[in-house]
């Protein structure tokens, strides 16, 4: 039976819909100025979409902060039948508290096989990213994962924390990591590489380290780890740095 895709570009239209009927749902509210108040109703509605298996939710550039992410997280955490999730919260006002709320929701979604999560340009920090890594570690059925974490202030300590979570995702076959402009150094890159060595089923990997500070030692450490991913057939690396990689 072919599942019908429901598309919504207006919040009120979705709030007036029959929640139980949704199985494949696309909601595009990007740059709608819905703020935290609008997200409150959205979270409550999502909690009632018990039959949802596939969700695309685009909320980028809406000035959403902790109150909003609490509501979104509460709703998403109840969608335990989700196998495919695309969530875009880029260019909002997220911080460590916000990502903790969203991470708690993701940790409940153990049936996920495909996850795309975009939180570009939010002040998440090392602790927030490490918490996200732990949440993803619970999603043991993930085979396809795309994370855009560019400009989230991960720093040197955040990359290893993310890696610890990814190391538990042993079923991953496709991984895309956007880590642009996060002040990641040699240690962070090396430890992330060591963690990815545990993803023994990886066949396609894209890593974007543009404008970090990993240097030649970081590249070497990253390469050592990836050398253990023996099933890799496609590898894409962006290593353009603030400082030249040279010896």
SVG drawing of the C-alpha trace seen along z (x, -y; Angstrom):
<svg xmlns="http://www.w3.org/2000/svg" viewBox="-9 -36 67 40">
<polyline fill="none" stroke="black" stroke-width="0.4" points="0.0,0.0 1.4,-3.4 1.4,-5.9 0.0,-9.3 2.3,-12.2 0.6,-15.2 2.2,-18.6 1.6,-21.7 3.1,-25.2 0.8,-26.9 0.8,-26.0 -3.0,-26.5 -3.8,-24.2 -1.8,-21.4 -3.3,-22.1 -6.8,-21.6 -5.9,-18.3 -6.7,-14.8 -3.5,-13.8 -4.2,-10.1 -4.3,-9.9 -0.8,-11.1 1.9,-8.5 4.1,-10.5 4.2,-14.2 6.1,-17.2 5.7,-20.5 7.6,-23.5 7.4,-26.5 10.8,-28.0 11.1,-31.7 7.4,-31.9 8.1,-34.0 6.2,-31.5 8.5,-31.9 8.1,-29.9 4.4,-30.5 3.6,-28.9 5.8,-25.9 3.8,-25.2 0.8,-24.1 3.0,-22.2 4.5,-20.1 1.2,-19.2 -0.1,-18.2 2.9,-16.0 2.4,-14.1 -1.0,-13.0 0.4,-11.7 0.7,-8.2 0.9,-6.6 3.7,-8.8 6.5,-6.9 8.1,-9.6 8.4,-13.3 10.1,-16.2 9.9,-19.3 11.5,-22.6 11.7,-25.3 14.8,-27.1 15.1,-30.9 12.1,-31.3 13.9,-32.7 13.0,-29.5 14.7,-29.1 14.4,-26.9 10.6,-27.2 10.0,-26.2 12.5,-23.3 10.9,-22.0 7.6,-21.8 9.0,-20.3 11.0,-17.7 8.0,-16.7 6.0,-16.1 8.7,-14.3 9.5,-12.0 6.1,-10.5 6.4,-9.7 8.0,-6.4 7.0,-4.8 9.2,-7.2 11.7,-5.5 12.6,-8.5 13.1,-12.0 14.3,-15.2 14.5,-18.1 15.8,-21.6 16.3,-24.1 19.2,-26.0 19.5,-29.7 17.4,-29.9 18.3,-30.8 19.3,-27.3 21.7,-26.8 22.9,-23.9 19.5,-23.7 17.7,-23.5 19.8,-20.7 19.4,-18.8 15.7,-18.9 15.8,-17.8 18.4,-15.1 16.0,-13.6 13.4,-13.3 15.8,-11.7 16.9,-9.1 13.3,-7.8 13.2,-7.3 14.9,-3.9 13.2,-2.8 14.9,-5.5 16.7,-4.2 17.2,-7.6 18.0,-10.8 18.8,-14.2 19.3,-16.9 20.4,-20.5 21.2,-22.9 23.7,-25.1 24.5,-28.5 23.2,-28.0 25.2,-28.3 25.2,-24.7 28.7,-24.2 30.7,-21.1 28.4,-19.9 25.3,-20.2 26.9,-18.3 28.2,-15.6 24.6,-15.1 23.4,-14.9 26.0,-12.2 24.7,-10.2 21.2,-10.5 22.1,-9.3 23.9,-6.3 20.4,-5.1 19.2,-5.0 20.8,-1.6 18.9,-1.0 20.3,-4.1 21.7,-3.3 21.7,-6.8 22.7,-9.9 23.3,-13.4 24.2,-16.1 24.9,-19.7 26.6,-21.1 28.5,-23.9 28.9,-27.1 27.7,-25.5 30.7,-26.3 31.7,-22.6 35.3,-23.4 38.1,-20.9 36.1,-19.1 32.8,-18.7 34.1,-16.6 35.2,-13.6 31.9,-13.7 30.0,-13.5 32.3,-10.7 31.5,-8.6 27.9,-8.5 28.6,-7.7 30.9,-4.9 27.8,-3.0 26.0,-3.4 27.5,-0.2 24.7,0.2 25.6,-3.1 26.2,-2.7 25.9,-6.4 27.2,-9.3 27.5,-13.0 28.9,-15.4 29.1,-19.1 31.5,-20.6 32.5,-23.9 34.0,-26.7 33.9,-25.1 37.5,-25.6 38.1,-21.9 41.8,-21.1 44.1,-18.1 43.0,-16.3 39.3,-16.7 39.8,-15.5 41.9,-12.5 39.5,-11.3 36.6,-11.7 38.5,-9.5 39.1,-6.9 35.4,-6.8 34.4,-6.4 36.7,-3.4 34.0,-1.6 31.4,-2.2 32.5,0.9 29.6,0.9 30.3,-2.6 30.3,-2.6 29.7,-6.3 31.3,-9.1 31.4,-12.8 33.2,-15.0 33.4,-18.8 36.1,-20.3 36.2,-23.6 37.9,-26.4 38.8,-24.6 42.3,-24.2 43.1,-20.4 46.5,-20.8 48.7,-18.0 48.5,-16.0 44.8,-16.1 44.6,-14.9 47.0,-12.1 44.9,-11.0 41.7,-11.3 43.2,-9.2 44.4,-6.5 40.9,-6.0 39.2,-6.0 41.7,-3.4 39.8,-0.9 36.6,-1.5 37.3,1.3 33.9,1.2 34.3,-2.5 33.7,-2.8 33.1,-6.6 34.9,-9.2 34.6,-13.0 36.7,-15.2 36.8,-19.0 40.0,-19.9 40.4,-23.6 41.8,-25.2 42.5,-28.5 46.1,-27.4 47.9,-25.5 48.5,-21.8 52.2,-21.4 55.3,-20.1"/>
</svg>
